[in-house]
Amino acid sequence: MRPLAAGRNLPSVSTKTGSKTASRATDAAKVLARNRRARHEYHVEEVVEAGLVLAGSEVKSIRDGKVTLVDAFADIDKGEAWLHQMDVGVYAFAHQRNHDPRRRRKLLLHRREIDRLAGKIREKGYTLVPLSLYEKQGRVKTELALVHGKQQWDKREDSKKRESQREIDRAMSVRRR
């Protein structure tokens, strides 16, 4: 056991390369919210994981499922990445220390990632959209996607592909019986 600064003791974790099973168990991510509309309205070019700077009441609200990613987008301003329009519901037990539900939240990314994404955002038609929020090793993270908008005919084409795939699956399931 190794002592922590707060006085709690945690079991020490082996850092040997042979014990990968312990690290896989801690890497499991619990999805807290998804932006299903984003994959319908945009072509996803690239996906990046980013941390979020949150208040304690925000974390508790997100874990309760009181979060909406539908209108959310990310922007890079003065070398810092920010997440806008993510609606995190008010936590009932926070009282006076509650948060503003629609405030902008800082994204934690490496400098190289921010610079690379800033260059791509400057290109015509690209934006950053959160696809999901998840908890990884006790931290709330977001899955950001570099996207560009779909045209109406793209959406119809995708729905036709989904429908034809459903018909194929139905025919195969009938054939298996």
C-alpha positions in Angstrom: 0.0 0.0 0.0 1.1 3.5 -0.8 -0.2 6.5 1.2 -1.9 9.3 -0.6 -1.8 13.0 0.4 -5.3 12.9 1.7 -4.5 10.1 4.1 -6.2 7.3 2.2 -4.4 4.1 1.2 -4.7 2.5 -2.2 -3.3 -0.8 -3.4 -0.1 -0.4 -5.4 -0.5 -1.3 -9.1 2.2 -3.3 -10.8 3.7 -1.5 -13.8 5.3 -4.6 -15.3 4.6 -5.2 -19.0 3.5 -8.7 -18.4 0.5 -7.8 -16.3 -1.8 -6.2 -18.9 -5.0 -7.7 -17.5 -5.0 -5.2 -14.6 -4.5 -2.2 -16.9 -7.3 -3.4 -19.2 -9.8 -3.6 -16.4 -9.1 0.1 -15.4 -9.2 1.3 -19.0 -12.9 0.3 -19.4 -14.9 3.4 -20.3 -18.5 3.9 -19.2 -20.5 5.9 -21.8 -22.4 8.7 -20.1 -24.0 10.4 -23.1 -24.0 10.1 -26.9 -24.6 12.5 -29.7 -26.4 10.2 -32.1 -27.5 13.1 -34.3 -23.9 14.0 -35.2 -23.3 10.9 -37.2 -26.5 11.5 -39.1 -25.8 15.1 -40.0 -22.0 15.0 -40.5 -19.2 13.1 -42.2 -16.8 12.1 -39.5 -13.2 12.6 -40.7 -11.2 12.0 -37.5 -11.9 11.3 -33.8 -9.9 12.6 -30.9 -10.2 12.0 -27.1 -10.2 15.1 -24.9 -10.5 15.8 -21.2 -12.9 18.4 -19.8 -12.5 20.9 -17.0 -15.6 20.5 -14.9 -17.0 21.6 -11.5 -18.0 19.0 -9.0 -21.7 19.6 -9.5 -21.3 19.2 -13.3 -19.6 15.8 -12.9 -22.4 14.6 -10.6 -25.1 15.9 -13.1 -23.3 14.1 -16.0 -23.1 10.9 -14.0 -26.9 11.2 -13.4 -27.4 11.5 -17.1 -28.5 15.1 -17.1 -26.5 16.2 -20.2 -27.4 17.0 -23.8 -24.8 17.1 -26.6 -27.2 17.9 -29.5 -26.2 21.5 -30.1 -22.6 21.2 -28.8 -19.5 22.2 -30.8 -15.9 22.9 -30.0 -13.9 25.9 -31.0 -10.2 26.9 -30.7 -9.7 30.5 -29.3 -6.3 31.9 -28.5 -4.6 28.6 -28.5 -7.2 26.9 -26.2 -9.9 24.5 -27.1 -13.4 25.2 -25.7 -16.7 23.2 -25.8 -19.8 25.4 -26.4 -23.5 24.7 -26.0 -23.2 21.5 -24.0 -26.2 21.5 -21.7 -25.4 20.0 -18.2 -28.5 20.1 -16.0 -28.4 21.7 -12.6 -27.4 19.3 -9.7 -30.2 19.5 -7.1 -28.0 19.0 -4.1 -25.3 21.6 -4.9 -27.3 24.6 -3.7 -25.3 27.8 -4.0 -22.2 26.2 -5.6 -24.2 25.1 -8.7 -23.0 25.7 -12.3 -24.3 27.6 -15.3 -25.9 24.8 -17.5 -24.8 26.2 -20.9 -21.4 27.7 -20.0 -18.4 27.0 -22.2 -16.0 24.3 -20.9 -12.3 24.1 -21.5 -11.0 21.0 -23.4 -7.8 19.4 -22.3 -5.7 18.6 -25.4 -1.9 18.5 -26.1 -0.6 21.6 -27.8 0.3 19.7 -31.0 -3.3 18.4 -31.2 -4.8 21.9 -30.7 -2.5 23.3 -33.4 -3.3 20.5 -35.9 -7.0 20.8 -35.3 -6.9 24.6 -35.5 -5.4 24.3 -39.0 -8.0 21.8 -40.1 -10.9 23.9 -38.7 -9.7 26.9 -40.7 -10.3 24.8 -43.8 -13.7 25.4 -45.4 -16.6 23.5 -43.9 -14.8 21.7 -41.0 -15.9 21.8 -37.4 -15.4 19.9 -34.1 -18.4 18.1 -32.6 -18.6 15.9 -29.5 -19.8 12.4 -30.3 -19.9 11.1 -26.7 -19.1 11.7 -23.1 -17.6 8.9 -21.1 -15.9 8.1 -17.8 -12.4 6.7 -18.0 -10.5 5.9 -14.8 -12.7 8.3 -12.9 -12.3 11.2 -15.3 -15.0 12.5 -17.6 -13.7 12.7 -21.2 -15.3 13.5 -24.6 -14.8 12.0 -28.0 -14.4 14.9 -30.4 -14.9 14.4 -34.1 -13.5 16.6 -36.9 -16.5 16.7 -39.3 -18.0 18.4 -42.3 -21.7 18.7 -43.1 -23.7 16.2 -45.2 -25.9 17.3 -48.0 -29.5 16.2 -48.1 -28.8 13.6 -50.8 -26.0 12.1 -48.6 -28.5 11.6 -45.8 -31.0 9.9 -48.2 -28.2 7.7 -49.5 -27.3 6.6 -46.0 -30.9 5.8 -45.1 -31.2 3.7 -48.3 -28.0 1.8 -47.3 -29.4 1.1 -43.8 -32.7 0.0 -45.2 -31.1 -2.4 -47.7 -28.9 -3.8 -45.0 -31.9 -4.4 -42.8 -33.6 -6.3 -45.6 -30.5 -8.4 -46.2 -30.3 -9.2 -42.5 -34.0 -10.2 -42.4 -33.6 -12.5 -45.4 -30.5 -14.1 -43.9 -32.3 -14.7 -40.6 -35.3 -16.3 -42.4 -32.8 -18.5 -44.3 -31.1 -19.7 -41.1 -34.3 -21.0 -39.6 
